[in-house]
Amino acid sequence: MARMGHDSERAALIYQHEARGADRAVTSAIDAHVEAERASDDDGPAGALIPAG
């Protein structure tokens, strides 16, 4: 309720499916970014090598 800005449980339940879709989109984008970083040869902004695992 708080994240979506709804004042009532009824409103939150009506739009709950929208939040689930947004959660999936966000986590998919994060997963893609993490996988791209793992696949790159870049050592990252600090230059530290972190073992994959």
mmCIF entry with sequence, helices, sheets and N, C-alpha, C, O atoms, coordinates in Angstrom:
data_MODEL
# 
_entry.id   MODEL 
# 
_entity.id                         1 
_entity.type                       polymer 
_entity.pdbx_number_of_molecules   1 
# 
_entity_poly.entity_id                      1 
_entity_poly.type                           'polypeptide(L)' 
_entity_poly.nstd_linkage                   no 
_entity_poly.nstd_monomer                   no 
_entity_poly.pdbx_seq_one_letter_code       MARMGHDSERAALIYQHEARGADRAVTSAIDAHVEAERASDDDGPAGALIPAG 
_entity_poly.pdbx_seq_one_letter_code_can   MARMGHDSERAALIYQHEARGADRAVTSAIDAHVEAERASDDDGPAGALIPAG 
_entity_poly.pdbx_strand_id                 A 
# 
loop_
_entity_poly_seq.entity_id 
_entity_poly_seq.num 
_entity_poly_seq.mon_id 
_entity_poly_seq.hetero 
1 1  MET n 
1 2  ALA n 
1 3  ARG n 
1 4  MET n 
1 5  GLY n 
1 6  HIS n 
1 7  ASP n 
1 8  SER n 
1 9  GLU n 
1 10 ARG n 
1 11 ALA n 
1 12 ALA n 
1 13 LEU n 
1 14 ILE n 
1 15 TYR n 
1 16 GLN n 
1 17 HIS n 
1 18 GLU n 
1 19 ALA n 
1 20 ARG n 
1 21 GLY n 
1 22 ALA n 
1 23 ASP n 
1 24 ARG n 
1 25 ALA n 
1 26 VAL n 
1 27 THR n 
1 28 SER n 
1 29 ALA n 
1 30 ILE n 
1 31 ASP n 
1 32 ALA n 
1 33 HIS n 
1 34 VAL n 
1 35 GLU n 
1 36 ALA n 
1 37 GLU n 
1 38 ARG n 
1 39 ALA n 
1 40 SER n 
1 41 ASP n 
1 42 ASP n 
1 43 ASP n 
1 44 GLY n 
1 45 PRO n 
1 46 ALA n 
1 47 GLY n 
1 48 ALA n 
1 49 LEU n 
1 50 ILE n 
1 51 PRO n 
1 52 ALA n 
1 53 GLY n 
# 
_struct_asym.id          A 
_struct_asym.entity_id   1 
# 
_struct_conf.conf_type_id            HELX_P 
_struct_conf.id                      HELX_P1 
_struct_conf.pdbx_PDB_helix_id       AA1 
_struct_conf.beg_label_comp_id       GLU 
_struct_conf.beg_label_asym_id       A 
_struct_conf.beg_label_seq_id        9 
_struct_conf.pdbx_beg_PDB_ins_code   ? 
_struct_conf.end_label_comp_id       ALA 
_struct_conf.end_label_asym_id       A 
_struct_conf.end_label_seq_id        39 
_struct_conf.pdbx_end_PDB_ins_code   ? 
_struct_conf.beg_auth_comp_id        GLU 
_struct_conf.beg_auth_asym_id        A 
_struct_conf.beg_auth_seq_id         9 
_struct_conf.end_auth_comp_id        ALA 
_struct_conf.end_auth_asym_id        A 
_struct_conf.end_auth_seq_id         39 
_struct_conf.pdbx_PDB_helix_class    1 
_struct_conf.details                 ? 
_struct_conf.pdbx_PDB_helix_length   31 
# 
_struct_conf_type.id          HELX_P 
_struct_conf_type.criteria    ? 
_struct_conf_type.reference   ? 
# 
loop_
_atom_site.group_PDB 
_atom_site.id 
_atom_site.type_symbol 
_atom_site.label_atom_id 
_atom_site.label_alt_id 
_atom_site.label_comp_id 
_atom_site.label_asym_id 
_atom_site.label_entity_id 
_atom_site.label_seq_id 
_atom_site.pdbx_PDB_ins_code 
_atom_site.Cartn_x 
_atom_site.Cartn_y 
_atom_site.Cartn_z 
_atom_site.occupancy 
_atom_site.B_iso_or_equiv 
_atom_site.pdbx_formal_charge 
_atom_site.auth_seq_id 
_atom_site.auth_comp_id 
_atom_site.auth_asym_id 
_atom_site.auth_atom_id 
_atom_site.pdbx_PDB_model_num 
ATOM 1   N N  . MET A 1 1  ? 0.819  -1.191  0.000   1.00 0.00 ? 1  MET A N  1 
ATOM 2   C CA . MET A 1 1  ? 0.000  0.000   0.000   1.00 0.00 ? 1  MET A CA 1 
ATOM 3   C C  . MET A 1 1  ? 0.861  1.252   0.000   1.00 0.00 ? 1  MET A C  1 
ATOM 4   O O  . MET A 1 1  ? 0.624  2.186   -0.766  1.00 0.00 ? 1  MET A O  1 
ATOM 5   N N  . ALA A 1 2  ? 1.855  1.257   0.862   1.00 0.00 ? 2  ALA A N  1 
ATOM 6   C CA . ALA A 1 2  ? 2.680  2.465   0.992   1.00 0.00 ? 2  ALA A CA 1 
ATOM 7   C C  . ALA A 1 2  ? 3.454  2.747   -0.289  1.00 0.00 ? 2  ALA A C  1 
ATOM 8   O O  . ALA A 1 2  ? 3.544  3.895   -0.724  1.00 0.00 ? 2  ALA A O  1 
ATOM 9   N N  . ARG A 1 3  ? 4.017  1.693   -0.897  1.00 0.00 ? 3  ARG A N  1 
ATOM 10  C CA . ARG A 1 3  ? 4.815  1.905   -2.096  1.00 0.00 ? 3  ARG A CA 1 
ATOM 11  C C  . ARG A 1 3  ? 3.983  2.436   -3.258  1.00 0.00 ? 3  ARG A C  1 
ATOM 12  O O  . ARG A 1 3  ? 4.448  3.267   -4.038  1.00 0.00 ? 3  ARG A O  1 
ATOM 13  N N  . MET A 1 4  ? 2.774  1.957   -3.362  1.00 0.00 ? 4  MET A N  1 
ATOM 14  C CA . MET A 1 4  ? 1.903  2.401   -4.454  1.00 0.00 ? 4  MET A CA 1 
ATOM 15  C C  . MET A 1 4  ? 1.160  3.686   -4.121  1.00 0.00 ? 4  MET A C  1 
ATOM 16  O O  . MET A 1 4  ? 0.563  4.303   -5.003  1.00 0.00 ? 4  MET A O  1 
ATOM 17  N N  . GLY A 1 5  ? 1.191  4.099   -2.847  1.00 0.00 ? 5  GLY A N  1 
ATOM 18  C CA . GLY A 1 5  ? 0.546  5.342   -2.448  1.00 0.00 ? 5  GLY A CA 1 
ATOM 19  C C  . GLY A 1 5  ? -0.949 5.221   -2.224  1.00 0.00 ? 5  GLY A C  1 
ATOM 20  O O  . GLY A 1 5  ? -1.668 6.217   -2.303  1.00 0.00 ? 5  GLY A O  1 
ATOM 21  N N  . HIS A 1 6  ? -1.433 4.010   -1.944  1.00 0.00 ? 6  HIS A N  1 
ATOM 22  C CA . HIS A 1 6  ? -2.864 3.812   -1.712  1.00 0.00 ? 6  HIS A CA 1 
ATOM 23  C C  . HIS A 1 6  ? -3.191 3.988   -0.238  1.00 0.00 ? 6  HIS A C  1 
ATOM 24  O O  . HIS A 1 6  ? -2.420 3.605   0.642   1.00 0.00 ? 6  HIS A O  1 
ATOM 25  N N  . ASP A 1 7  ? -4.353 4.578   0.007   1.00 0.00 ? 7  ASP A N  1 
ATOM 26  C CA . ASP A 1 7  ? -4.794 4.805   1.378   1.00 0.00 ? 7  ASP A CA 1 
ATOM 27  C C  . ASP A 1 7  ? -5.642 3.662   1.921   1.00 0.00 ? 7  ASP A C  1 
ATOM 28  O O  . ASP A 1 7  ? -5.828 3.557   3.134   1.00 0.00 ? 7  ASP A O  1 
ATOM 29  N N  . SER A 1 8  ? -6.157 2.808   1.049   1.00 0.00 ? 8  SER A N  1 
ATOM 30  C CA . SER A 1 8  ? -7.018 1.726   1.519   1.00 0.00 ? 8  SER A CA 1 
ATOM 31  C C  . SER A 1 8  ? -6.531 0.382   0.982   1.00 0.00 ? 8  SER A C  1 
ATOM 32  O O  . SER A 1 8  ? -5.883 0.297   -0.061  1.00 0.00 ? 8  SER A O  1 
ATOM 33  N N  . GLU A 1 9  ? -6.869 -0.659  1.732   1.00 0.00 ? 9  GLU A N  1 
ATOM 34  C CA . GLU A 1 9  ? -6.511 -2.001  1.294   1.00 0.00 ? 9  GLU A CA 1 
ATOM 35  C C  . GLU A 1 9  ? -7.224 -2.360  -0.007  1.00 0.00 ? 9  GLU A C  1 
ATOM 36  O O  . GLU A 1 9  ? -6.658 -3.054  -0.852  1.00 0.00 ? 9  GLU A O  1 
ATOM 37  N N  . ARG A 1 10 ? -8.450 -1.898  -0.173  1.00 0.00 ? 10 ARG A N  1 
ATOM 38  C CA . ARG A 1 10 ? -9.217 -2.193  -1.385  1.00 0.00 ? 10 ARG A CA 1 
ATOM 39  C C  . ARG A 1 10 ? -8.496 -1.655  -2.622  1.00 0.00 ? 10 ARG A C  1 
ATOM 40  O O  . ARG A 1 10 ? -8.356 -2.365  -3.618  1.00 0.00 ? 10 ARG A O  1 
ATOM 41  N N  . ALA A 1 11 ? -8.049 -0.432  -2.561  1.00 0.00 ? 11 ALA A N  1 
ATOM 42  C CA . ALA A 1 11 ? -7.344 0.157   -3.696  1.00 0.00 ? 11 ALA A CA 1 
ATOM 43  C C  . ALA A 1 11 ? -6.046 -0.600  -3.965  1.00 0.00 ? 11 ALA A C  1 
ATOM 44  O O  . ALA A 1 11 ? -5.687 -0.835  -5.118  1.00 0.00 ? 11 ALA A O  1 
ATOM 45  N N  . ALA A 1 12 ? -5.356 -0.975  -2.914  1.00 0.00 ? 12 ALA A N  1 
ATOM 46  C CA . ALA A 1 12 ? -4.107 -1.714  -3.075  1.00 0.00 ? 12 ALA A CA 1 
ATOM 47  C C  . ALA A 1 12 ? -4.350 -3.056  -3.746  1.00 0.00 ? 12 ALA A C  1 
ATOM 48  O O  . ALA A 1 12 ? -3.581 -3.457  -4.619  1.00 0.00 ? 12 ALA A O  1 
ATOM 49  N N  . LEU A 1 13 ? -5.405 -3.752  -3.353  1.00 0.00 ? 13 LEU A N  1 
ATOM 50  C CA . LEU A 1 13 ? -5.715 -5.051  -3.949  1.00 0.00 ? 13 LEU A CA 1 
ATOM 51  C C  . LEU A 1 13 ? -6.092 -4.923  -5.422  1.00 0.00 ? 13 LEU A C  1 
ATOM 52  O O  . LEU A 1 13 ? -5.737 -5.781  -6.230  1.00 0.00 ? 13 LEU A O  1 
ATOM 53  N N  . ILE A 1 14 ? -6.801 -3.871  -5.771  1.00 0.00 ? 14 ILE A N  1 
ATOM 54  C CA . ILE A 1 14 ? -7.200 -3.670  -7.166  1.00 0.00 ? 14 ILE A CA 1 
ATOM 55  C C  . ILE A 1 14 ? -5.979 -3.532  -8.064  1.00 0.00 ? 14 ILE A C  1 
ATOM 56  O O  . ILE A 1 14 ? -5.956 -4.068  -9.172  1.00 0.00 ? 14 ILE A O  1 
ATOM 57  N N  . TYR A 1 15 ? -4.974 -2.822  -7.596  1.00 0.00 ? 15 TYR A N  1 
ATOM 58  C CA . TYR A 1 15 ? -3.805 -2.543  -8.423  1.00 0.00 ? 15 TYR A CA 1 
ATOM 59  C C  . TYR A 1 15 ? -2.608 -3.441  -8.124  1.00 0.00 ? 15 TYR A C  1 
ATOM 60  O O  . TYR A 1 15 ? -1.522 -3.226  -8.663  1.00 0.00 ? 15 TYR A O  1 
ATOM 61  N N  . GLN A 1 16 ? -2.797 -4.437  -7.279  1.00 0.00 ? 16 GLN A N  1 
ATOM 62  C CA . GLN A 1 16 ? -1.695 -5.303  -6.886  1.00 0.00 ? 16 GLN A CA 1 
ATOM 63  C C  . GLN A 1 16 ? -1.055 -5.998  -8.082  1.00 0.00 ? 16 GLN A C  1 
ATOM 64  O O  . GLN A 1 16 ? 0.166  -6.150  -8.118  1.00 0.00 ? 16 GLN A O  1 
ATOM 65  N N  . HIS A 1 17 ? -1.846 -6.420  -9.054  1.00 0.00 ? 17 HIS A N  1 
ATOM 66  C CA . HIS A 1 17 ? -1.290 -7.095  -10.232 1.00 0.00 ? 17 HIS A CA 1 
ATOM 67  C C  . HIS A 1 17 ? -0.368 -6.176  -11.019 1.00 0.00 ? 17 HIS A C  1 
ATOM 68  O O  . HIS A 1 17 ? 0.598  -6.646  -11.620 1.00 0.00 ? 17 HIS A O  1 
ATOM 69  N N  . GLU A 1 18 ? -0.641 -4.889  -11.029 1.00 0.00 ? 18 GLU A N  1 
ATOM 70  C CA . GLU A 1 18 ? 0.232  -3.936  -11.711 1.00 0.00 ? 18 GLU A CA 1 
ATOM 71  C C  . GLU A 1 18 ? 1.597  -3.882  -11.046 1.00 0.00 ? 18 GLU A C  1 
ATOM 72  O O  . GLU A 1 18 ? 2.624  -3.828  -11.723 1.00 0.00 ? 18 GLU A O  1 
ATOM 73  N N  . ALA A 1 19 ? 1.605  -3.896  -9.724  1.00 0.00 ? 19 ALA A N  1 
ATOM 74  C CA . ALA A 1 19 ? 2.872  -3.847  -8.985  1.00 0.00 ? 19 ALA A CA 1 
ATOM 75  C C  . ALA A 1 19 ? 3.690  -5.098  -9.251  1.00 0.00 ? 19 ALA A C  1 
ATOM 76  O O  . ALA A 1 19 ? 4.912  -5.025  -9.388  1.00 0.00 ? 19 ALA A O  1 
ATOM 77  N N  . ARG A 1 20 ? 3.028  -6.245  -9.325  1.00 0.00 ? 20 ARG A N  1 
ATOM 78  C CA . ARG A 1 20 ? 3.752  -7.483  -9.597  1.00 0.00 ? 20 ARG A CA 1 
ATOM 79  C C  . ARG A 1 20 ? 4.421  -7.427  -10.959 1.00 0.00 ? 20 ARG A C  1 
ATOM 80  O O  . ARG A 1 20 ? 5.558  -7.874  -11.109 1.00 0.00 ? 20 ARG A O  1 
ATOM 81  N N  . GLY A 1 21 ? 3.734  -6.887  -11.949 1.00 0.00 ? 21 GLY A N  1 
ATOM 82  C CA . GLY A 1 21 ? 4.321  -6.744  -13.279 1.00 0.00 ? 21 GLY A CA 1 
ATOM 83  C C  . GLY A 1 21 ? 5.513  -5.809  -13.259 1.00 0.00 ? 21 GLY A C  1 
ATOM 84  O O  . GLY A 1 21 ? 6.523  -6.061  -13.917 1.00 0.00 ? 21 GLY A O  1 
ATOM 85  N N  . ALA A 1 22 ? 5.394  -4.728  -12.500 1.00 0.00 ? 22 ALA A N  1 
ATOM 86  C CA . ALA A 1 22 ? 6.503  -3.778  -12.399 1.00 0.00 ? 22 ALA A CA 1 
ATOM 87  C C  . ALA A 1 22 ? 7.681  -4.412  -11.680 1.00 0.00 ? 22 ALA A C  1 
ATOM 88  O O  . ALA A 1 22 ? 8.832  -4.201  -12.062 1.00 0.00 ? 22 ALA A O  1 
ATOM 89  N N  . ASP A 1 23 ? 7.399  -5.190  -10.640 1.00 0.00 ? 23 ASP A N  1 
ATOM 90  C CA . ASP A 1 23 ? 8.475  -5.877  -9.916  1.00 0.00 ? 23 ASP A CA 1 
ATOM 91  C C  . ASP A 1 23 ? 9.233  -6.809  -10.851 1.00 0.00 ? 23 ASP A C  1 
ATOM 92  O O  . ASP A 1 23 ? 10.462 -6.869  -10.810 1.00 0.00 ? 23 ASP A O  1 
ATOM 93  N N  . ARG A 1 24 ? 8.508  -7.533  -11.690 1.00 0.00 ? 24 ARG A N  1 
ATOM 94  C CA . ARG A 1 24 ? 9.160  -8.444  -12.638 1.00 0.00 ? 24 ARG A CA 1 
ATOM 95  C C  . ARG A 1 24 ? 10.021 -7.675  -13.628 1.00 0.00 ? 24 ARG A C  1 
ATOM 96  O O  . ARG A 1 24 ? 11.130 -8.102  -13.951 1.00 0.00 ? 24 ARG A O  1 
ATOM 97  N N  . ALA A 1 25 ? 9.520  -6.550  -14.110 1.00 0.00 ? 25 ALA A N  1 
ATOM 98  C CA . ALA A 1 25 ? 10.286 -5.750  -15.065 1.00 0.00 ? 25 ALA A CA 1 
ATOM 99  C C  . ALA A 1 25 ? 11.569 -5.215  -14.429 1.00 0.00 ? 25 ALA A C  1 
ATOM 100 O O  . ALA A 1 25 ? 12.630 -5.227  -15.054 1.00 0.00 ? 25 ALA A O  1 
ATOM 101 N N  . VAL A 1 26 ? 11.468 -4.749  -13.192 1.00 0.00 ? 26 VAL A N  1 
ATOM 102 C CA . VAL A 1 26 ? 12.640 -4.214  -12.496 1.00 0.00 ? 26 VAL A CA 1 
ATOM 103 C C  . VAL A 1 26 ? 13.670 -5.311  -12.250 1.00 0.00 ? 26 VAL A C  1 
ATOM 104 O O  . VAL A 1 26 ? 14.856 -5.123  -12.524 1.00 0.00 ? 26 VAL A O  1 
ATOM 105 N N  . THR A 1 27 ? 13.221 -6.463  -11.731 1.00 0.00 ? 27 THR A N  1 
ATOM 106 C CA . THR A 1 27 ? 14.172 -7.529  -11.437 1.00 0.00 ? 27 THR A CA 1 
ATOM 107 C C  . THR A 1 27 ? 14.783 -8.101  -12.710 1.00 0.00 ? 27 THR A C  1 
ATOM 108 O O  . THR A 1 27 ? 15.946 -8.503  -12.704 1.00 0.00 ? 27 THR A O  1 
ATOM 109 N N  . SER A 1 28 ? 14.030 -8.147  -13.791 1.00 0.00 ? 28 SER A N  1 
ATOM 110 C CA . SER A 1 28 ? 14.589 -8.614  -15.058 1.00 0.00 ? 28 SER A CA 1 
ATOM 111 C C  . SER A 1 28 ? 15.671 -7.671  -15.563 1.00 0.00 ? 28 SER A C  1 
ATOM 112 O O  . SER A 1 28 ? 16.702 -8.114  -16.069 1.00 0.00 ? 28 SER A O  1 
ATOM 113 N N  . ALA A 1 29 ? 15.436 -6.374  -15.426 1.00 0.00 ? 29 ALA A N  1 
ATOM 114 C CA . ALA A 1 29 ? 16.430 -5.390  -15.855 1.00 0.00 ? 29 ALA A CA 1 
ATOM 115 C C  . ALA A 1 29 ? 17.685 -5.480  -14.999 1.00 0.00 ? 29 ALA A C  1 
ATOM 116 O O  . ALA A 1 29 ? 18.796 -5.379  -15.519 1.00 0.00 ? 29 ALA A O  1 
ATOM 117 N N  . ILE A 1 30 ? 17.522 -5.668  -13.703 1.00 0.00 ? 30 ILE A N  1 
ATOM 118 C CA . ILE A 1 30 ? 18.679 -5.810  -12.819 1.00 0.00 ? 30 ILE A CA 1 
ATOM 119 C C  . ILE A 1 30 ? 19.448 -7.077  -13.168 1.00 0.00 ? 30 ILE A C  1 
ATOM 120 O O  . ILE A 1 30 ? 20.676 -7.051  -13.251 1.00 0.00 ? 30 ILE A O  1 
ATOM 121 N N  . ASP A 1 31 ? 18.738 -8.190  -13.374 1.00 0.00 ? 31 ASP A N  1 
ATOM 122 C CA . ASP A 1 31 ? 19.392 -9.440  -13.752 1.00 0.00 ? 31 ASP A CA 1 
ATOM 123 C C  . ASP A 1 31 ? 20.193 -9.283  -15.039 1.00 0.00 ? 31 ASP A C  1 
ATOM 124 O O  . ASP A 1 31 ? 21.324 -9.760  -15.130 1.00 0.00 ? 31 ASP A O  1 
ATOM 125 N N  . ALA A 1 32 ? 19.611 -8.616  -16.032 1.00 0.00 ? 32 ALA A N  1 
ATOM 126 C CA . ALA A 1 32 ? 20.302 -8.411  -17.303 1.00 0.00 ? 32 ALA A CA 1 
ATOM 127 C C  . ALA A 1 32 ? 21.562 -7.579  -17.101 1.00 0.00 ? 32 ALA A C  1 
ATOM 128 O O  . ALA A 1 32 ? 22.598 -7.865  -17.702 1.00 0.00 ? 32 ALA A O  1 
ATOM 129 N N  . HIS A 1 33 ? 21.480 -6.565  -16.270 1.00 0.00 ? 33 HIS A N  1 
ATOM 130 C CA . HIS A 1 33 ? 22.643 -5.708  -15.997 1.00 0.00 ? 33 HIS A CA 1 
ATOM 131 C C  . HIS A 1 33 ? 23.746 -6.505  -15.293 1.00 0.00 ? 33 HIS A C  1 
ATOM 132 O O  . HIS A 1 33 ? 24.921 -6.390  -15.641 1.00 0.00 ? 33 HIS A O  1 
ATOM 133 N N  . VAL A 1 34 ? 23.365 -7.301  -14.316 1.00 0.00 ? 34 VAL A N  1 
ATOM 134 C CA . VAL A 1 34 ? 24.346 -8.109  -13.592 1.00 0.00 ? 34 VAL A CA 1 
ATOM 135 C C  . VAL A 1 34 ? 25.018 -9.095  -14.531 1.00 0.00 ? 34 VAL A C  1 
ATOM 136 O O  . VAL A 1 34 ? 26.239 -9.246  -14.499 1.00 0.00 ? 34 VAL A O  1 
ATOM 137 N N  . GLU A 1 35 ? 24.247 -9.758  -15.355 1.00 0.00 ? 35 GLU A N  1 
ATOM 138 C CA . GLU A 1 35 ? 24.808 -10.724 -16.308 1.00 0.00 ? 35 GLU A CA 1 
ATOM 139 C C  . GLU A 1 35 ? 25.737 -10.044 -17.307 1.00 0.00 ? 35 GLU A C  1 
ATOM 140 O O  . GLU A 1 35 ? 26.780 -10.598 -17.655 1.00 0.00 ? 35 GLU A O  1 
ATOM 141 N N  . ALA A 1 36 ? 25.375 -8.856  -17.769 1.00 0.00 ? 36 ALA A N  1 
ATOM 142 C CA . ALA A 1 36 ? 26.230 -8.116  -18.694 1.00 0.00 ? 36 ALA A CA 1 
ATOM 143 C C  . ALA A 1 36 ? 27.544 -7.734  -18.031 1.00 0.00 ? 36 ALA A C  1 
ATOM 144 O O  . ALA A 1 36 ? 28.601 -7.804  -18.659 1.00 0.00 ? 36 ALA A O  1 
ATOM 145 N N  . GLU A 1 37 ? 27.486 -7.330  -16.769 1.00 0.00 ? 37 GLU A N  1 
ATOM 146 C CA . GLU A 1 37 ? 28.707 -6.982  -16.040 1.00 0.00 ? 37 GLU A CA 1 
ATOM 147 C C  . GLU A 1 37 ? 29.596 -8.202  -15.835 1.00 0.00 ? 37 GLU A C  1 
ATOM 148 O O  . GLU A 1 37 ? 30.818 -8.113  -15.951 1.00 0.00 ? 37 GLU A O  1 
ATOM 149 N N  . ARG A 1 38 ? 28.983 -9.332  -15.533 1.00 0.00 ? 38 ARG A N  1 
ATOM 150 C CA . ARG A 1 38 ? 29.759 -10.560 -15.347 1.00 0.00 ? 38 ARG A CA 1 
ATOM 151 C C  . ARG A 1 38 ? 30.442 -10.981 -16.643 1.00 0.00 ? 38 ARG A C  1 
ATOM 152 O O  . ARG A 1 38 ? 31.552 -11.513 -16.616 1.00 0.00 ? 38 ARG A O  1 
ATOM 153 N N  . ALA A 1 39 ? 29.795 -10.751 -17.760 1.00 0.00 ? 39 ALA A N  1 
ATOM 154 C CA . ALA A 1 39 ? 30.328 -11.163 -19.052 1.00 0.00 ? 39 ALA A CA 1 
ATOM 155 C C  . ALA A 1 39 ? 31.400 -10.204 -19.576 1.00 0.00 ? 39 ALA A C  1 
ATOM 156 O O  . ALA A 1 39 ? 32.176 -10.575 -20.457 1.00 0.00 ? 39 ALA A O  1 
ATOM 157 N N  . SER A 1 40 ? 31.455 -8.994  -19.055 1.00 0.00 ? 40 SER A N  1 
ATOM 158 C CA . SER A 1 40 ? 32.416 -8.012  -19.548 1.00 0.00 ? 40 SER A CA 1 
ATOM 159 C C  . SER A 1 40 ? 33.802 -8.253  -18.955 1.00 0.00 ? 40 SER A C  1 
ATOM 160 O O  . SER A 1 40 ? 33.942 -8.913  -17.925 1.00 0.00 ? 40 SER A O  1 
ATOM 161 N N  . ASP A 1 41 ? 34.814 -7.714  -19.610 1.00 0.00 ? 41 ASP A N  1 
ATOM 162 C CA . ASP A 1 41 ? 36.185 -7.816  -19.127 1.00 0.00 ? 41 ASP A CA 1 
ATOM 163 C C  . ASP A 1 41 ? 36.554 -6.647  -18.226 1.00 0.00 ? 41 ASP A C  1 
ATOM 164 O O  . ASP A 1 41 ? 37.682 -6.573  -17.738 1.00 0.00 ? 41 ASP A O  1 
ATOM 165 N N  . ASP A 1 42 ? 35.626 -5.746  -18.005 1.00 0.00 ? 42 ASP A N  1 
ATOM 166 C CA . ASP A 1 42 ? 35.878 -4.564  -17.187 1.00 0.00 ? 42 ASP A CA 1 
ATOM 167 C C  . ASP A 1 42 ? 36.039 -4.967  -15.722 1.00 0.00 ? 42 ASP A C  1 
ATOM 168 O O  . ASP A 1 42 ? 35.282 -5.791  -15.208 1.00 0.00 ? 42 ASP A O  1 
ATOM 169 N N  . ASP A 1 43 ? 37.022 -4.383  -15.066 1.00 0.00 ? 43 ASP A N  1 
ATOM 170 C CA . ASP A 1 43 ? 37.272 -4.682  -13.662 1.00 0.00 ? 43 ASP A CA 1 
ATOM 171 C C  . ASP A 1 43 ? 36.403 -3.838  -12.737 1.00 0.00 ? 43 ASP A C  1 
ATOM 172 O O  . ASP A 1 43 ? 36.523 -3.950  -11.517 1.00 0.00 ? 43 ASP A O  1 
ATOM 173 N N  . GLY A 1 44 ? 35.538 -3.003  -13.284 1.00 0.00 ? 44 GLY A N  1 
ATOM 174 C CA . GLY A 1 44 ? 34.665 -2.177  -12.474 1.00 0.00 ? 44 GLY A CA 1 
ATOM 175 C C  . GLY A 1 44 ? 35.290 -0.842  -12.162 1.00 0.00 ? 44 GLY A C  1 
ATOM 176 O O  . GLY A 1 44 ? 36.459 -0.614  -12.473 1.00 0.00 ? 44 GLY A O  1 
ATOM 177 N N  . PRO A 1 45 ? 34.530 0.046   -11.551 1.00 0.00 ? 45 PRO A N  1 
ATOM 178 C CA . PRO A 1 45 ? 35.000 1.407   -11.303 1.00 0.00 ? 45 PRO A CA 1 
ATOM 179 C C  . PRO A 1 45 ? 36.201 1.490   -10.364 1.00 0.00 ? 45 PRO A C  1 
ATOM 180 O O  . PRO A 1 45 ? 37.007 2.412   -10.486 1.00 0.00 ? 45 PRO A O  1 
ATOM 181 N N  . ALA A 1 46 ? 36.334 0.565   -9.446  1.00 0.00 ? 46 ALA A N  1 
ATOM 182 C CA . ALA A 1 46 ? 37.445 0.621   -8.508  1.00 0.00 ? 46 ALA A CA 1 
ATOM 183 C C  . ALA A 1 46 ? 38.641 -0.158  -9.010  1.00 0.00 ? 46 ALA A C  1 
ATOM 184 O O  . ALA A 1 46 ? 39.725 -0.066  -8.433  1.00 0.00 ? 46 ALA A O  1 
ATOM 185 N N  . GLY A 1 47 ? 38.464 -0.924  -10.076 1.00 0.00 ? 47 GLY A N  1 
ATOM 186 C CA . GLY A 1 47 ? 39.545 -1.716  -10.614 1.00 0.00 ? 47 GLY A CA 1 
ATOM 187 C C  . GLY A 1 47 ? 39.794 -3.003  -9.855  1.00 0.00 ? 47 GLY A C  1 
ATOM 188 O O  . GLY A 1 47 ? 40.791 -3.681  -10.105 1.00 0.00 ? 47 GLY A O  1 
ATOM 189 N N  . ALA A 1 48 ? 38.920 -3.352  -8.944  1.00 0.00 ? 48 ALA A N  1 
ATOM 190 C CA . ALA A 1 48 ? 39.089 -4.558  -8.142  1.00 0.00 ? 48 ALA A CA 1 
ATOM 191 C C  . ALA A 1 48 ? 38.477 -5.752  -8.865  1.00 0.00 ? 48 ALA A C  1 
ATOM 192 O O  . ALA A 1 48 ? 37.366 -5.676  -9.388  1.00 0.00 ? 48 ALA A O  1 
ATOM 193 N N  . LEU A 1 49 ? 39.205 -6.831  -8.886  1.00 0.00 ? 49 LEU A N  1 
ATOM 194 C CA . LEU A 1 49 ? 38.693 -8.055  -9.475  1.00 0.00 ? 49 LEU A CA 1 
ATOM 195 C C  . LEU A 1 49 ? 37.907 -8.808  -8.413  1.00 0.00 ? 49 LEU A C  1 
ATOM 196 O O  . LEU A 1 49 ? 38.392 -9.016  -7.301  1.00 0.00 ? 49 LEU A O  1 
ATOM 197 N N  . ILE A 1 50 ? 36.702 -9.210  -8.758  1.00 0.00 ? 50 ILE A N  1 
ATOM 198 C CA . ILE A 1 50 ? 35.866 -9.982  -7.851  1.00 0.00 ? 50 ILE A CA 1 
ATOM 199 C C  . ILE A 1 50 ? 35.598 -11.321 -8.523  1.00 0.00 ? 50 ILE A C  1 
ATOM 200 O O  . ILE A 1 50 ? 35.047 -11.354 -9.623  1.00 0.00 ? 50 ILE A O  1 
ATOM 201 N N  . PRO A 1 51 ? 35.972 -12.417 -7.890  1.00 0.00 ? 51 PRO A N  1 
ATOM 202 C CA . PRO A 1 51 ? 35.778 -13.716 -8.515  1.00 0.00 ? 51 PRO A CA 1 
ATOM 203 C C  . PRO A 1 51 ? 34.299 -14.034 -8.718  1.00 0.00 ? 51 PRO A C  1 
ATOM 204 O O  . PRO A 1 51 ? 33.476 -13.807 -7.831  1.00 0.00 ? 51 PRO A O  1 
ATOM 205 N N  . ALA A 1 52 ? 33.973 -14.563 -9.898  1.00 0.00 ? 52 ALA A N  1 
ATOM 206 C CA . ALA A 1 52 ? 32.605 -14.975 -10.172 1.00 0.00 ? 52 ALA A CA 1 
ATOM 207 C C  . ALA A 1 52 ? 32.323 -16.250 -9.404  1.00 0.00 ? 52 ALA A C  1 
ATOM 208 O O  . ALA A 1 52 ? 33.199 -17.096 -9.226  1.00 0.00 ? 52 ALA A O  1 
ATOM 209 N N  . GLY A 1 53 ? 31.122 -16.370 -8.965  1.00 0.00 ? 53 GLY A N  1 
ATOM 210 C CA . GLY A 1 53 ? 30.915 -17.609 -8.279  1.00 0.00 ? 53 GLY A CA 1 
ATOM 211 C C  . GLY A 1 53 ? 29.630 -17.784 -7.698  1.00 0.00 ? 53 GLY A C  1 
ATOM 212 O O  . GLY A 1 53 ? 29.364 -18.820 -7.088  1.00 0.00 ? 53 GLY A O  1 
# 
